[in-house]
Amino acid sequence: MDWLLFLAQLSLGVLGVLGVATSSPETWPEHLVRVTIALALTVVVSRVSPQRVVKVSPFFYVGVLALLALVLVIGISPEGSDSRRWLLIGNFTLQPSELMKVAVIAYLTAFFHNHLGNWQIWRPMLVMGLAVGLIIAEPNVSTAVFIFLLGLSVMVAAGTTIVRLVSIGAAAGLIAALIAGPYLRQFPYISARITGFRDLWGARADTLGDTYQADRAQRIISEAGLFGLGSGQPVSIPAASTDMIAVSLAHALGLIGVLTLIALYLFIVLRGLEIAASLKGPGALLAAGASAYVGGQAALNLLVAAGLLPVTGVPLPFVSDGFNSLLSVGMAMGLMQSAYREARRSAPAAAAKGPALSG
């Protein structure tokens, strides 16, 4: 295990518990249990070699894809929402779109490792297009776009040429549009969020409507100052323990808390890229994909909280309340740790050729 990497993940979990305690004091013990389970999952996945991940990834991808299709048939929605994103399994609500983030990283890693430079574009095109199309149809446009970009980032790490990258992206987008197009007209709130974002940076004529959440976030962050107001002060903003938990942390810890968040994510991303650079084969792509997942999603969430992007439903990795997101990021960090273990095993043999991975 890379204990510095694990400590950074643990620190994010602690900040998540503080954020939930600030926004929803009665639920923080439950969130603490979920964070602990997600950390345990990281340890379990870290024991799986990258080669084993390559072998099981096609089955994992197909299984998650089947769950996404099932969501459109028997999926459930929160009260007051028209979207279908969850499957009810006993007392647990499963969100397959979160698992698909890890599934796409693992499957594309397996594909590029097995085929090296001799491959056709139709398989990654189909893998991404089907996943993105089914997720948009829920609808969950922000997660679908993120998975699309995540898949492209794995392809870049694999050395895909620009021509192939553009071809795959365009074809996958077309497949997704064909699947999801008939559904999107049923959900006008998507365009309303874009309109609200324009109003936030314009006339602010709708601060009690579509712009309310983003406007409140900016006000709370501004009022918190450098050191925050403490966790005992109530914070009033929709999704304060989930998508907007960064605002809750800013409220409690001020700018110092936000900078700490950013520093932890930067460390994880840079460490993951260092691991990827020290390896060849599937471990390198798993570490690079996991870095893109954690860093990209954190950046997206924090930009939304700052009002620099339209409001989305993308959680803050390993901080936001939400068991599915915690499990997904826990698995991704496990893949990064698995790559680190491989790098450490190969370090003695590579020592004569150059510096080994530190840590």
C-alpha positions as CSV (number, residue, x, y, z in Angstrom):
1,M,0.0,0.0,0.0
2,D,1.0,3.6,-0.7
3,W,0.3,4.9,2.8
4,L,0.7,8.5,1.8
5,L,-2.0,8.0,-0.8
6,F,-4.2,6.2,1.7
7,L,-3.7,9.0,4.2
8,A,-4.8,11.6,1.6
9,Q,-7.9,9.5,0.9
10,L,-8.6,9.1,4.7
11,S,-8.2,12.9,5.1
12,L,-10.8,13.5,2.4
13,G,-13.1,11.1,4.2
14,V,-12.6,13.0,7.5
15,L,-13.4,16.3,5.7
16,G,-16.5,14.6,4.3
17,V,-17.7,13.6,7.8
18,L,-17.2,17.2,8.9
19,G,-19.1,18.5,5.9
20,V,-22.0,16.2,6.6
21,A,-22.0,17.1,10.3
22,T,-22.2,20.8,9.3
23,S,-25.1,20.4,6.9
24,S,-26.9,17.4,8.3
25,P,-25.8,16.7,11.9
26,E,-28.1,13.8,12.5
27,T,-26.6,11.7,9.6
28,W,-22.9,12.0,10.1
29,P,-22.5,8.7,12.1
30,E,-24.0,6.9,9.1
31,H,-21.7,8.7,6.7
32,L,-18.7,7.7,8.9
33,V,-19.7,4.1,8.6
34,R,-20.0,4.4,4.8
35,V,-16.6,6.1,4.5
36,T,-15.0,3.3,6.6
37,I,-16.6,0.7,4.3
38,A,-15.3,2.5,1.2
39,L,-11.8,2.6,2.7
40,A,-12.0,-1.1,3.3
41,L,-13.0,-1.6,-0.3
42,T,-9.9,0.3,-1.4
43,V,-7.8,-2.1,0.6
44,V,-9.5,-5.1,-0.9
45,V,-9.3,-3.9,-4.5
46,S,-5.6,-3.0,-4.0
47,R,-4.9,-6.7,-3.5
48,V,-6.2,-7.5,-7.0
49,S,-3.4,-7.4,-9.6
50,P,-3.8,-5.3,-12.8
51,Q,-3.6,-8.5,-14.8
52,R,-6.6,-9.9,-12.9
53,V,-8.5,-6.6,-13.4
54,V,-7.9,-7.0,-17.2
55,K,-9.4,-10.5,-17.1
56,V,-12.6,-9.6,-15.2
57,S,-13.2,-6.1,-16.7
58,P,-15.3,-7.2,-19.7
59,F,-17.7,-9.1,-17.4
60,F,-17.9,-6.2,-15.0
61,Y,-18.6,-3.8,-17.8
62,V,-21.4,-5.9,-19.4
63,G,-22.9,-6.4,-15.9
64,V,-23.0,-2.7,-15.2
65,L,-24.4,-2.0,-18.7
66,A,-27.2,-4.5,-18.0
67,L,-28.0,-2.7,-14.8
68,L,-28.1,0.7,-16.6
69,A,-30.6,-0.8,-19.1
70,L,-32.6,-2.2,-16.1
71,V,-32.8,1.3,-14.5
72,L,-34.8,2.6,-17.5
73,V,-37.3,-0.2,-17.0
74,I,-37.7,-0.6,-13.2
75,G,-35.6,2.2,-11.8
76,I,-36.8,4.5,-9.0
77,S,-36.7,8.2,-8.5
78,P,-36.4,10.5,-5.5
79,E,-39.7,12.2,-4.5
80,G,-40.4,15.2,-6.7
81,S,-37.9,14.0,-9.5
82,D,-38.7,12.6,-12.9
83,S,-35.3,11.0,-13.4
84,R,-34.6,7.3,-12.9
85,R,-31.1,6.6,-11.7
86,W,-31.4,4.0,-9.0
87,L,-32.3,0.3,-8.5
88,L,-33.9,-0.7,-5.2
89,I,-32.2,-3.8,-3.9
90,G,-33.7,-4.6,-0.5
91,N,-33.0,-1.5,1.6
92,F,-30.1,-0.4,-0.6
93,T,-30.4,1.9,-3.6
94,L,-27.8,1.0,-6.3
95,Q,-26.7,3.7,-8.8
96,P,-25.1,1.8,-11.7
97,S,-23.9,5.1,-13.4
98,E,-21.4,5.5,-10.5
99,L,-20.0,2.0,-11.1
100,M,-19.8,2.6,-14.8
101,K,-17.0,5.2,-14.1
102,V,-14.8,2.4,-12.9
103,A,-16.1,-0.1,-15.5
104,V,-15.0,2.2,-18.4
105,I,-11.5,2.7,-16.9
106,A,-11.1,-1.1,-16.4
107,Y,-12.5,-2.2,-19.8
108,L,-10.6,0.3,-21.9
109,T,-7.4,-0.6,-20.0
110,A,-8.0,-4.3,-20.8
111,F,-8.8,-3.5,-24.5
112,F,-5.7,-1.4,-25.1
113,H,-3.5,-3.9,-23.2
114,N,-4.8,-6.9,-25.1
115,H,-4.7,-5.3,-28.6
116,L,-1.7,-3.0,-28.3
117,G,-1.6,-1.0,-31.6
118,N,-3.6,-3.4,-33.7
119,W,-7.2,-2.7,-33.2
120,Q,-10.4,-1.3,-34.9
121,I,-12.3,1.7,-33.5
122,W,-15.7,0.1,-33.3
123,R,-15.2,-1.6,-29.9
124,P,-14.2,1.4,-27.8
125,M,-16.8,3.4,-29.8
126,L,-19.5,1.0,-28.9
127,V,-18.4,0.6,-25.2
128,M,-18.5,4.4,-24.6
129,G,-21.6,5.1,-26.8
130,L,-23.8,2.5,-25.1
131,A,-22.8,3.6,-21.6
132,V,-23.1,7.3,-22.2
133,G,-26.4,6.9,-24.1
134,L,-28.1,4.9,-21.3
135,I,-26.9,7.3,-18.6
136,I,-28.2,10.4,-20.6
137,A,-31.6,8.6,-20.9
138,E,-32.0,8.4,-17.1
139,P,-31.4,11.5,-17.5
140,N,-28.0,12.2,-16.0
141,V,-26.3,14.3,-18.5
142,S,-23.4,15.5,-16.3
143,T,-22.3,12.0,-15.4
144,A,-22.7,10.9,-19.0
145,V,-20.4,13.7,-20.2
146,F,-17.9,13.0,-17.5
147,I,-17.7,9.3,-18.4
148,F,-17.3,10.2,-22.0
149,L,-14.3,12.5,-21.2
150,L,-13.0,9.9,-18.8
151,G,-12.9,7.3,-21.6
152,L,-11.1,9.7,-23.8
153,S,-8.5,10.4,-21.1
154,V,-7.7,6.6,-20.9
155,M,-7.3,6.6,-24.7
156,V,-4.9,9.5,-24.5
157,A,-2.9,7.7,-21.8
158,A,-2.8,4.6,-24.1
159,G,-1.3,6.6,-26.9
160,T,-4.3,6.8,-29.2
161,T,-3.7,9.0,-32.2
162,I,-5.7,12.2,-32.7
163,V,-7.4,10.9,-35.7
164,R,-8.6,7.7,-33.9
165,L,-9.5,9.7,-30.8
166,V,-11.7,12.1,-32.8
167,S,-13.3,9.3,-34.8
168,I,-14.1,7.3,-31.6
169,G,-15.5,10.4,-29.8
170,A,-17.7,11.4,-32.7
171,A,-19.0,7.9,-33.3
172,A,-19.6,7.3,-29.6
173,G,-21.4,10.6,-29.3
174,L,-23.7,9.7,-32.3
175,I,-24.6,6.3,-30.7
176,A,-25.3,8.1,-27.4
177,A,-27.5,10.6,-29.1
178,L,-29.5,7.9,-30.9
179,I,-30.2,6.1,-27.6
180,A,-30.9,9.1,-25.5
181,G,-32.4,11.6,-27.9
182,P,-36.1,10.5,-27.5
183,Y,-35.8,10.8,-23.7
184,L,-34.3,14.3,-23.3
185,R,-37.4,16.2,-24.5
186,Q,-39.2,15.0,-21.4
187,F,-36.8,16.8,-19.0
188,P,-36.8,20.6,-19.5
189,Y,-34.8,21.2,-16.3
190,I,-31.6,20.6,-18.2
191,S,-32.0,23.7,-20.3
192,A,-33.3,25.6,-17.2
193,R,-29.9,24.9,-15.4
194,I,-28.1,26.4,-18.4
195,T,-30.4,29.4,-18.4
196,G,-29.9,29.8,-14.6
197,F,-26.1,29.8,-15.1
198,R,-26.3,32.6,-17.6
199,D,-28.5,34.6,-15.2
200,L,-26.0,34.0,-12.3
201,W,-23.4,35.9,-14.2
202,G,-25.9,38.4,-15.8
203,A,-28.9,40.2,-14.5
204,R,-29.5,37.9,-11.5
205,A,-33.2,38.2,-12.2
206,D,-34.0,34.7,-10.9
207,T,-32.1,34.3,-7.7
208,L,-35.2,32.6,-6.1
209,G,-35.6,30.2,-8.9
210,D,-33.1,28.3,-11.1
211,T,-30.2,30.5,-9.9
212,Y,-31.0,30.1,-6.2
213,Q,-28.6,27.2,-5.4
214,A,-25.6,28.8,-7.2
215,D,-26.3,32.2,-5.8
216,R,-26.6,30.9,-2.2
217,A,-23.3,29.0,-2.7
218,Q,-21.4,32.2,-3.7
219,R,-22.9,34.1,-0.7
220,I,-22.0,31.4,1.8
221,I,-18.4,31.1,0.5
222,S,-18.0,34.9,0.6
223,E,-19.4,35.1,4.2
224,A,-17.1,32.3,5.5
225,G,-13.9,34.2,5.0
226,L,-10.5,32.8,5.6
227,F,-11.2,30.5,8.6
228,G,-14.9,29.8,8.4
229,L,-17.7,30.0,10.9
230,G,-17.3,26.6,12.5
231,S,-19.3,23.4,12.1
232,G,-21.9,24.5,14.8
233,Q,-23.4,27.2,12.5
234,P,-26.3,26.0,10.3
235,V,-25.7,26.2,6.5
236,S,-28.7,26.7,4.2
237,I,-28.3,25.5,0.6
238,P,-29.9,22.6,-1.3
239,A,-27.8,19.4,-1.5
240,A,-25.5,20.8,1.3
241,S,-24.3,17.3,2.2
242,T,-24.0,15.9,-1.3
243,D,-23.3,17.9,-4.5
244,M,-22.7,21.1,-2.6
245,I,-20.7,19.7,0.3
246,A,-17.7,21.9,-0.7
247,V,-19.9,24.9,0.3
248,S,-20.6,23.3,3.7
249,L,-16.9,22.8,4.2
250,A,-16.2,26.4,3.1
251,H,-18.8,27.5,5.6
252,A,-17.2,25.6,8.4
253,L,-13.5,26.0,7.6
254,G,-13.3,29.0,5.2
255,L,-10.8,29.4,2.4
256,I,-8.3,27.3,4.4
257,G,-10.7,24.3,4.2
258,V,-11.2,24.7,0.4
259,L,-7.4,25.0,-0.2
260,T,-6.9,21.9,1.9
261,L,-9.4,20.0,-0.3
262,I,-7.6,21.2,-3.5
263,A,-4.2,20.2,-2.1
264,L,-5.3,16.7,-1.3
265,Y,-6.8,16.2,-4.7
266,L,-3.7,17.6,-6.4
267,F,-1.5,15.2,-4.4
268,I,-3.7,12.2,-5.3
269,V,-3.6,13.1,-9.0
270,L,0.1,13.8,-9.2
271,R,0.9,10.6,-7.2
272,G,-1.3,8.6,-9.5
273,L,0.4,10.0,-12.6
274,E,3.8,9.3,-11.0
275,I,2.7,5.7,-10.5
276,A,1.5,5.5,-14.1
277,A,4.8,6.9,-15.5
278,S,6.8,4.3,-13.6
279,L,4.9,1.4,-15.2
280,K,4.2,-0.2,-18.6
281,G,1.1,-2.3,-19.4
282,P,-2.3,-2.3,-17.6
283,G,-1.1,-0.9,-14.3
284,A,-0.1,2.4,-16.0
285,L,-3.5,2.8,-17.6
286,L,-5.4,1.9,-14.4
287,A,-3.4,4.5,-12.4
288,A,-3.8,7.2,-15.1
289,G,-7.6,6.5,-15.4
290,A,-8.1,6.6,-11.7
291,S,-6.2,9.9,-11.5
292,A,-8.4,11.3,-14.2
293,Y,-11.5,10.1,-12.4
294,V,-10.7,11.6,-9.0
295,G,-9.1,14.8,-10.3
296,G,-11.6,15.5,-13.1
297,Q,-14.6,14.9,-10.9
298,A,-13.2,17.0,-8.0
299,A,-12.5,19.9,-10.4
300,L,-16.0,19.7,-11.9
301,N,-17.7,19.7,-8.5
302,L,-15.5,22.6,-7.1
303,L,-16.1,24.7,-10.3
304,V,-19.9,24.2,-9.9
305,A,-19.7,25.2,-6.2
306,A,-17.8,28.3,-7.2
307,G,-20.4,29.2,-9.8
308,L,-18.0,28.8,-12.7
309,L,-20.1,25.9,-14.3
310,P,-23.8,25.2,-14.4
311,V,-25.2,23.2,-11.5
312,T,-24.7,19.5,-12.0
313,G,-25.3,16.3,-10.0
314,V,-21.6,15.3,-9.8
315,P,-20.5,14.5,-6.2
316,L,-17.2,15.5,-4.7
317,P,-15.0,12.3,-4.6
318,F,-14.8,10.6,-1.2
319,V,-16.3,13.7,0.5
320,S,-20.0,13.9,-0.6
321,D,-22.6,11.9,1.2
322,G,-23.8,9.1,-1.0
323,F,-22.8,5.5,-0.7
324,N,-22.6,4.7,-4.4
325,S,-20.2,7.5,-5.0
326,L,-18.0,6.5,-2.0
327,L,-17.9,2.9,-3.3
328,S,-17.0,3.9,-6.8
329,V,-14.2,6.2,-5.8
330,G,-13.0,3.6,-3.2
331,M,-12.7,1.1,-6.1
332,A,-10.9,3.6,-8.3
333,M,-8.4,4.3,-5.5
334,G,-8.0,0.6,-5.1
335,L,-7.0,0.4,-8.7
336,M,-4.4,3.1,-8.2
337,Q,-3.0,1.2,-5.2
338,S,-2.9,-2.0,-7.2
339,A,-0.8,-0.2,-9.8
340,Y,1.5,1.1,-7.0
341,R,2.0,-2.5,-5.7
342,E,3.0,-3.6,-9.1
343,A,5.4,-0.7,-9.4
344,R,7.0,-1.6,-6.1
345,R,7.4,-5.2,-7.2
346,S,9.0,-4.2,-10.4
347,A,11.3,-1.6,-8.9
348,P,14.2,-3.9,-8.0
349,A,14.4,-5.1,-11.6
350,A,14.2,-1.6,-13.0
351,A,16.7,0.0,-10.5
352,A,19.6,-0.4,-12.8
353,K,17.8,1.5,-15.6
354,G,16.7,4.5,-13.6
355,P,15.3,5.8,-10.3
356,A,12.6,3.7,-8.7
357,L,9.2,5.0,-7.6
358,S,9.6,6.8,-4.3
359,G,7.5,6.1,-1.2
